[in-house]
Amino acid sequence: MNGHTSPLRPVVLLVEDEPFVRMATADALEDAGFEVIETANAHAAQEVLLRRADIRVLFTDVRMPGSMNGLELASLVRSRWPHISVVITSGHLDPDNGMLPHEAVFIAKPYGEQAPAKAIRALLD
């Protein structure tokens, strides 16, 4: 992560506390042509968001350690950085429409390898 990005590769901020899930998802997204910034919790994600103006998508798990969960992070991003698309994932939650921030997309875990990239492409098109 050198801070330089190609405008041809949309930047995805991936927030996932499970290292193997994070690594597999990051690899799949990179293979699909995205630049991926990985963080393990909402606090680290907020630090990235404050430093980088090129984030196009937040892809976040709901359950994670720390004082803020993924739904709270997604709501913060939606209100503070409305230009950033939001994808929320969880294996423990089946959200109804009222739980997700406006225009956020939900993907249930376990998801297929191509599901994150497919959802993100749909949001960016």
Backbone as JSON Lines, residues from 0, in Angstrom:
{"i":0,"aa":"M","n":[0.86,-1.17,0.0],"ca":[0.0,0.0,0.0],"c":[0.9,1.23,0.0]}
{"i":1,"aa":"N","n":[1.15,1.76,-1.19],"ca":[2.06,2.88,-1.31],"c":[1.37,4.22,-1.45]}
{"i":2,"aa":"G","n":[0.05,4.24,-1.44],"ca":[-0.67,5.49,-1.53],"c":[-0.93,5.93,-2.96]}
{"i":3,"aa":"H","n":[-0.32,5.27,-3.93],"ca":[-0.53,5.59,-5.33],"c":[-1.51,4.59,-5.91]}
{"i":4,"aa":"T","n":[-2.4,5.09,-6.73],"ca":[-3.38,4.2,-7.31],"c":[-3.61,4.56,-8.77]}
{"i":5,"aa":"S","n":[-3.97,3.59,-9.52],"ca":[-4.32,3.81,-10.91],"c":[-5.8,4.13,-10.97]}
{"i":6,"aa":"P","n":[-6.2,5.13,-11.77],"ca":[-7.61,5.44,-11.87],"c":[-8.4,4.3,-12.5]}
{"i":7,"aa":"L","n":[-7.72,3.35,-13.12],"ca":[-8.39,2.22,-13.74],"c":[-8.74,1.14,-12.73]}
{"i":8,"aa":"R","n":[-8.19,1.22,-11.53],"ca":[-8.43,0.21,-10.49],"c":[-9.16,0.86,-9.32]}
{"i":9,"aa":"P","n":[-10.47,0.69,-9.24],"ca":[-11.2,1.27,-8.1],"c":[-10.66,0.72,-6.77]}
{"i":10,"aa":"V","n":[-10.62,1.59,-5.77],"ca":[-10.07,1.23,-4.47],"c":[-11.19,0.77,-3.54]}
{"i":11,"aa":"V","n":[-10.99,-0.43,-2.97],"ca":[-11.94,-1.02,-2.04],"c":[-11.29,-1.09,-0.66]}
{"i":12,"aa":"L","n":[-11.98,-0.57,0.35],"ca":[-11.54,-0.7,1.74],"c":[-12.24,-1.92,2.31]}
{"i":13,"aa":"L","n":[-11.46,-2.95,2.6],"ca":[-11.95,-4.23,3.11],"c":[-11.75,-4.28,4.61]}
{"i":14,"aa":"V","n":[-12.84,-4.44,5.36],"ca":[-12.79,-4.48,6.82],"c":[-13.31,-5.85,7.27]}
{"i":15,"aa":"E","n":[-12.38,-6.69,7.71],"ca":[-12.69,-8.07,8.1],"c":[-11.69,-8.5,9.15]}
{"i":16,"aa":"D","n":[-12.18,-8.97,10.32],"ca":[-11.27,-9.35,11.4],"c":[-10.72,-10.76,11.28]}
{"i":17,"aa":"E","n":[-11.36,-11.62,10.49],"ca":[-10.85,-12.99,10.32],"c":[-9.77,-12.98,9.24]}
{"i":18,"aa":"P","n":[-8.5,-13.24,9.62],"ca":[-7.39,-13.1,8.67],"c":[-7.54,-13.92,7.39]}
{"i":19,"aa":"F","n":[-8.0,-15.16,7.49],"ca":[-8.1,-16.0,6.29],"c":[-9.21,-15.52,5.37]}
{"i":20,"aa":"V","n":[-10.32,-15.09,5.94],"ca":[-11.42,-14.55,5.13],"c":[-10.96,-13.26,4.46]}
{"i":21,"aa":"R","n":[-10.28,-12.4,5.22],"ca":[-9.78,-11.13,4.68],"c":[-8.81,-11.38,3.53]}
{"i":22,"aa":"M","n":[-7.88,-12.31,3.72],"ca":[-6.88,-12.61,2.7],"c":[-7.54,-13.17,1.44]}
{"i":23,"aa":"A","n":[-8.46,-14.1,1.6],"ca":[-9.12,-14.71,0.44],"c":[-9.96,-13.68,-0.31]}
{"i":24,"aa":"T","n":[-10.68,-12.83,0.43],"ca":[-11.51,-11.81,-0.21],"c":[-10.63,-10.78,-0.91]}
{"i":25,"aa":"A","n":[-9.56,-10.36,-0.28],"ca":[-8.65,-9.4,-0.9],"c":[-8.06,-9.97,-2.18]}
{"i":26,"aa":"D","n":[-7.62,-11.23,-2.15],"ca":[-7.06,-11.86,-3.34],"c":[-8.08,-11.91,-4.47]}
{"i":27,"aa":"A","n":[-9.32,-12.29,-4.16],"ca":[-10.36,-12.37,-5.18],"c":[-10.67,-11.0,-5.77]}
{"i":28,"aa":"L","n":[-10.71,-9.97,-4.92],"ca":[-10.98,-8.62,-5.41],"c":[-9.82,-8.1,-6.26]}
{"i":29,"aa":"E","n":[-8.6,-8.36,-5.83],"ca":[-7.44,-7.94,-6.63],"c":[-7.43,-8.66,-7.97]}
{"i":30,"aa":"D","n":[-7.74,-9.96,-7.97],"ca":[-7.81,-10.71,-9.22],"c":[-8.89,-10.15,-10.15]}
{"i":31,"aa":"A","n":[-9.92,-9.56,-9.56],"ca":[-11.02,-8.98,-10.34],"c":[-10.71,-7.55,-10.8]}
{"i":32,"aa":"G","n":[-9.53,-7.04,-10.44],"ca":[-9.11,-5.73,-10.94],"c":[-9.25,-4.57,-9.98]}
{"i":33,"aa":"F","n":[-9.52,-4.85,-8.71],"ca":[-9.64,-3.78,-7.73],"c":[-8.34,-3.62,-6.95]}
{"i":34,"aa":"E","n":[-8.09,-2.41,-6.48],"ca":[-7.03,-2.19,-5.49],"c":[-7.69,-2.36,-4.14]}
{"i":35,"aa":"V","n":[-7.06,-3.11,-3.23],"ca":[-7.67,-3.42,-1.94],"c":[-6.78,-2.91,-0.81]}
{"i":36,"aa":"I","n":[-7.42,-2.22,0.13],"ca":[-6.77,-1.81,1.37],"c":[-7.43,-2.63,2.46]}
{"i":37,"aa":"E","n":[-6.64,-3.4,3.2],"ca":[-7.17,-4.31,4.21],"c":[-7.04,-3.71,5.61]}
{"i":38,"aa":"T","n":[-8.12,-3.82,6.39],"ca":[-8.08,-3.48,7.81],"c":[-8.85,-4.53,8.58]}
{"i":39,"aa":"A","n":[-8.57,-4.63,9.87],"ca":[-9.19,-5.67,10.69],"c":[-10.3,-5.16,11.6]}
{"i":40,"aa":"N","n":[-10.51,-3.84,11.64],"ca":[-11.56,-3.3,12.5],"c":[-11.98,-1.91,12.03]}
{"i":41,"aa":"A","n":[-13.06,-1.42,12.61],"ca":[-13.62,-0.14,12.19],"c":[-12.7,1.04,12.5]}
{"i":42,"aa":"H","n":[-11.99,0.98,13.62],"ca":[-11.08,2.07,13.97],"c":[-10.0,2.22,12.9]}
{"i":43,"aa":"A","n":[-9.38,1.12,12.5],"ca":[-8.35,1.18,11.46],"c":[-8.95,1.66,10.13]}
{"i":44,"aa":"A","n":[-10.17,1.24,9.85],"ca":[-10.83,1.68,8.61],"c":[-11.05,3.19,8.61]}
{"i":45,"aa":"Q","n":[-11.45,3.73,9.75],"ca":[-11.66,5.18,9.85],"c":[-10.35,5.93,9.61]}
{"i":46,"aa":"E","n":[-9.25,5.41,10.12],"ca":[-7.95,6.05,9.89],"c":[-7.62,6.09,8.4]}
{"i":47,"aa":"V","n":[-7.89,5.0,7.71],"ca":[-7.66,4.96,6.26],"c":[-8.56,5.97,5.56]}
{"i":48,"aa":"L","n":[-9.82,6.0,5.92],"ca":[-10.77,6.93,5.29],"c":[-10.36,8.38,5.48]}
{"i":49,"aa":"L","n":[-9.77,8.71,6.6],"ca":[-9.33,10.07,6.85],"c":[-8.08,10.43,6.05]}
{"i":50,"aa":"R","n":[-7.27,9.43,5.69],"ca":[-6.01,9.67,4.96],"c":[-6.15,9.6,3.45]}
{"i":51,"aa":"R","n":[-7.14,8.86,2.97],"ca":[-7.23,8.61,1.53],"c":[-8.56,9.09,0.96]}
{"i":52,"aa":"A","n":[-8.47,9.83,-0.12],"ca":[-9.67,10.36,-0.77],"c":[-10.1,9.51,-1.96]}
{"i":53,"aa":"D","n":[-9.37,8.42,-2.22],"ca":[-9.64,7.62,-3.42],"c":[-10.45,6.36,-3.15]}
{"i":54,"aa":"I","n":[-10.96,6.17,-1.94],"ca":[-11.75,4.99,-1.61],"c":[-13.08,5.09,-2.37]}
{"i":55,"aa":"R","n":[-13.42,4.05,-3.11],"ca":[-14.69,4.02,-3.85],"c":[-15.72,3.13,-3.18]}
{"i":56,"aa":"V","n":[-15.24,2.09,-2.45],"ca":[-16.16,1.11,-1.87],"c":[-15.68,0.69,-0.48]}
{"i":57,"aa":"L","n":[-16.62,0.58,0.45],"ca":[-16.38,-0.04,1.74],"c":[-17.0,-1.43,1.69]}
{"i":58,"aa":"F","n":[-16.2,-2.46,1.96],"ca":[-16.69,-3.84,2.06],"c":[-16.41,-4.27,3.48]}
{"i":59,"aa":"T","n":[-17.45,-4.38,4.31],"ca":[-17.23,-4.62,5.73],"c":[-18.06,-5.77,6.28]}
{"i":60,"aa":"D","n":[-17.44,-6.51,7.18],"ca":[-18.14,-7.51,7.98],"c":[-18.91,-6.76,9.07]}
{"i":61,"aa":"V","n":[-19.92,-7.41,9.63],"ca":[-20.69,-6.78,10.7],"c":[-20.01,-6.98,12.04]}
{"i":62,"aa":"R","n":[-19.72,-8.23,12.4],"ca":[-19.12,-8.52,13.71],"c":[-17.61,-8.36,13.62]}
{"i":63,"aa":"M","n":[-17.07,-7.5,14.51],"ca":[-15.63,-7.34,14.6],"c":[-15.29,-6.74,15.95]}
{"i":64,"aa":"P","n":[-14.05,-6.91,16.37],"ca":[-13.67,-6.37,17.67],"c":[-13.63,-4.84,17.65]}
{"i":65,"aa":"G","n":[-13.73,-4.27,18.82],"ca":[-13.64,-2.82,18.93],"c":[-14.97,-2.21,19.34]}
{"i":66,"aa":"S","n":[-14.98,-0.89,19.36],"ca":[-16.15,-0.17,19.85],"c":[-17.22,0.06,18.8]}
{"i":67,"aa":"M","n":[-16.93,-0.28,17.54],"ca":[-17.88,-0.04,16.46],"c":[-18.0,-1.29,15.6]}
{"i":68,"aa":"N","n":[-19.23,-1.7,15.29],"ca":[-19.41,-2.85,14.41],"c":[-19.53,-2.38,12.95]}
{"i":69,"aa":"G","n":[-19.67,-3.31,12.04],"ca":[-19.7,-2.99,10.63],"c":[-20.92,-2.19,10.2]}
{"i":70,"aa":"L","n":[-22.07,-2.42,10.84],"ca":[-23.26,-1.63,10.51],"c":[-23.08,-0.18,10.92]}
{"i":71,"aa":"E","n":[-22.47,0.03,12.09],"ca":[-22.19,1.39,12.54],"c":[-21.17,2.07,11.64]}
{"i":72,"aa":"L","n":[-20.14,1.32,11.24],"ca":[-19.14,1.87,10.31],"c":[-19.79,2.23,8.98]}
{"i":73,"aa":"A","n":[-20.63,1.35,8.47],"ca":[-21.31,1.62,7.21],"c":[-22.18,2.87,7.29]}
{"i":74,"aa":"S","n":[-22.88,3.05,8.41],"ca":[-23.71,4.24,8.59],"c":[-22.86,5.5,8.65]}
{"i":75,"aa":"L","n":[-21.72,5.41,9.33],"ca":[-20.8,6.55,9.4],"c":[-20.29,6.91,8.0]}
{"i":76,"aa":"V","n":[-19.89,5.9,7.24],"ca":[-19.39,6.14,5.89],"c":[-20.48,6.75,5.02]}
{"i":77,"aa":"R","n":[-21.68,6.22,5.12],"ca":[-22.79,6.74,4.31],"c":[-23.05,8.21,4.62]}
{"i":78,"aa":"S","n":[-22.95,8.61,5.91],"ca":[-23.24,10.0,6.26],"c":[-22.04,10.93,6.01]}
{"i":79,"aa":"R","n":[-20.84,10.46,6.28],"ca":[-19.66,11.33,6.16],"c":[-19.02,11.31,4.78]}
{"i":80,"aa":"W","n":[-19.08,10.17,4.11],"ca":[-18.5,10.0,2.77],"c":[-19.56,9.4,1.85]}
{"i":81,"aa":"P","n":[-20.59,10.16,1.51],"ca":[-21.72,9.6,0.76],"c":[-21.35,9.11,-0.64]}
{"i":82,"aa":"H","n":[-20.21,9.51,-1.16],"ca":[-19.78,9.05,-2.49],"c":[-19.22,7.62,-2.47]}
{"i":83,"aa":"I","n":[-18.97,7.08,-1.27],"ca":[-18.42,5.73,-1.14],"c":[-19.56,4.72,-1.12]}
{"i":84,"aa":"S","n":[-19.49,3.74,-2.02],"ca":[-20.48,2.65,-2.04],"c":[-20.21,1.71,-0.87]}
{"i":85,"aa":"V","n":[-21.26,1.04,-0.38],"ca":[-21.15,0.21,0.82],"c":[-21.68,-1.2,0.55]}
{"i":86,"aa":"V","n":[-20.84,-2.2,0.89],"ca":[-21.24,-3.6,0.86],"c":[-21.01,-4.14,2.27]}
{"i":87,"aa":"I","n":[-22.05,-4.77,2.83],"ca":[-21.99,-5.32,4.19],"c":[-22.14,-6.84,4.08]}
{"i":88,"aa":"T","n":[-21.35,-7.55,4.88],"ca":[-21.41,-9.01,4.87],"c":[-21.48,-9.54,6.3]}
{"i":89,"aa":"S","n":[-22.14,-10.69,6.45],"ca":[-22.21,-11.32,7.76],"c":[-22.7,-12.75,7.62]}
{"i":90,"aa":"G","n":[-22.23,-13.59,8.5],"ca":[-22.73,-14.95,8.6],"c":[-23.67,-15.11,9.78]}
{"i":91,"aa":"H","n":[-23.88,-14.02,10.52],"ca":[-24.68,-14.07,11.75],"c":[-25.9,-13.17,11.71]}
{"i":92,"aa":"L","n":[-26.13,-12.53,10.58],"ca":[-27.17,-11.53,10.51],"c":[-27.96,-11.73,9.23]}
{"i":93,"aa":"D","n":[-29.25,-11.6,9.33],"ca":[-30.11,-11.61,8.16],"c":[-30.88,-10.29,8.21]}
{"i":94,"aa":"P","n":[-30.3,-9.24,7.67],"ca":[-30.87,-7.91,7.89],"c":[-32.17,-7.7,7.11]}
{"i":95,"aa":"D","n":[-33.07,-7.0,7.74],"ca":[-34.23,-6.55,6.99],"c":[-33.87,-5.2,6.39]}
{"i":96,"aa":"N","n":[-34.71,-4.66,5.6],"ca":[-34.39,-3.43,4.88],"c":[-34.08,-2.25,5.8]}
{"i":97,"aa":"G","n":[-34.63,-2.22,6.97],"ca":[-34.39,-1.11,7.87],"c":[-33.04,-1.11,8.56]}
{"i":98,"aa":"M","n":[-32.34,-2.24,8.53],"ca":[-31.06,-2.34,9.23],"c":[-29.9,-1.75,8.45]}
{"i":99,"aa":"L","n":[-29.98,-1.77,7.13],"ca":[-28.86,-1.35,6.3],"c":[-28.93,0.14,6.0]}
{"i":100,"aa":"P","n":[-27.77,0.78,5.91],"ca":[-27.77,2.19,5.48],"c":[-28.33,2.3,4.06]}
{"i":101,"aa":"H","n":[-28.8,3.47,3.72],"ca":[-29.37,3.74,2.4],"c":[-28.42,3.3,1.29]}
{"i":102,"aa":"E","n":[-28.94,2.55,0.34],"ca":[-28.23,2.07,-0.84],"c":[-27.08,1.1,-0.55]}
{"i":103,"aa":"A","n":[-27.03,0.56,0.65],"ca":[-26.02,-0.46,0.96],"c":[-26.49,-1.82,0.43]}
{"i":104,"aa":"V","n":[-25.54,-2.67,0.09],"ca":[-25.82,-4.01,-0.4],"c":[-25.36,-5.0,0.66]}
{"i":105,"aa":"F","n":[-26.12,-6.09,0.83],"ca":[-25.77,-7.12,1.81],"c":[-25.44,-8.42,1.09]}
{"i":106,"aa":"I","n":[-24.36,-9.08,1.53],"ca":[-23.98,-10.4,1.05],"c":[-23.85,-11.31,2.26]}
{"i":107,"aa":"A","n":[-24.61,-12.41,2.27],"ca":[-24.55,-13.36,3.37],"c":[-23.29,-14.22,3.26]}
{"i":108,"aa":"K","n":[-22.69,-14.52,4.41],"ca":[-21.57,-15.47,4.47],"c":[-22.12,-16.85,4.7]}
{"i":109,"aa":"P","n":[-21.51,-17.87,4.2],"ca":[-20.34,-17.82,3.32],"c":[-20.77,-17.43,1.91]}
{"i":110,"aa":"Y","n":[-19.94,-16.63,1.27],"ca":[-20.24,-16.2,-0.09],"c":[-19.22,-16.84,-1.04]}
{"i":111,"aa":"G","n":[-19.6,-16.94,-2.28],"ca":[-18.71,-17.49,-3.3],"c":[-17.59,-16.52,-3.6]}
{"i":112,"aa":"E","n":[-16.54,-17.02,-4.16],"ca":[-15.34,-16.22,-4.42],"c":[-15.63,-14.99,-5.27]}
{"i":113,"aa":"Q","n":[-16.54,-15.1,-6.21],"ca":[-16.82,-13.99,-7.13],"c":[-17.9,-13.02,-6.61]}
{"i":114,"aa":"A","n":[-18.59,-13.37,-5.54],"ca":[-19.71,-12.56,-5.06],"c":[-19.31,-11.12,-4.68]}
{"i":115,"aa":"P","n":[-18.21,-10.9,-3.95],"ca":[-17.86,-9.52,-3.62],"c":[-17.6,-8.66,-4.85]}
{"i":116,"aa":"A","n":[-16.83,-9.17,-5.8],"ca":[-16.52,-8.39,-7.0],"c":[-17.78,-8.11,-7.81]}
{"i":117,"aa":"K","n":[-18.67,-9.09,-7.9],"ca":[-19.91,-8.92,-8.64],"c":[-20.77,-7.82,-8.01]}
{"i":118,"aa":"A","n":[-20.9,-7.84,-6.69],"ca":[-21.68,-6.84,-5.99],"c":[-21.07,-5.44,-6.15]}
{"i":119,"aa":"I","n":[-19.75,-5.37,-6.05],"ca":[-19.07,-4.08,-6.17],"c":[-19.21,-3.52,-7.58]}
{"i":120,"aa":"R","n":[-19.02,-4.37,-8.58],"ca":[-19.19,-3.91,-9.96],"c":[-20.59,-3.36,-10.2]}
{"i":121,"aa":"A","n":[-21.6,-4.04,-9.66],"ca":[-22.98,-3.57,-9.82],"c":[-23.18,-2.19,-9.19]}
{"i":122,"aa":"L","n":[-22.52,-1.93,-8.07],"ca":[-22.64,-0.63,-7.42],"c":[-21.91,0.47,-8.21]}
{"i":123,"aa":"L","n":[-20.8,0.13,-8.82],"ca":[-19.98,1.13,-9.5],"c":[-20.45,1.41,-10.93]}
{"i":124,"aa":"D","n":[-21.25,0.52,-11.49],"ca":[-21.71,0.72,-12.88],"c":[-22.83,1.73,-12.96]}
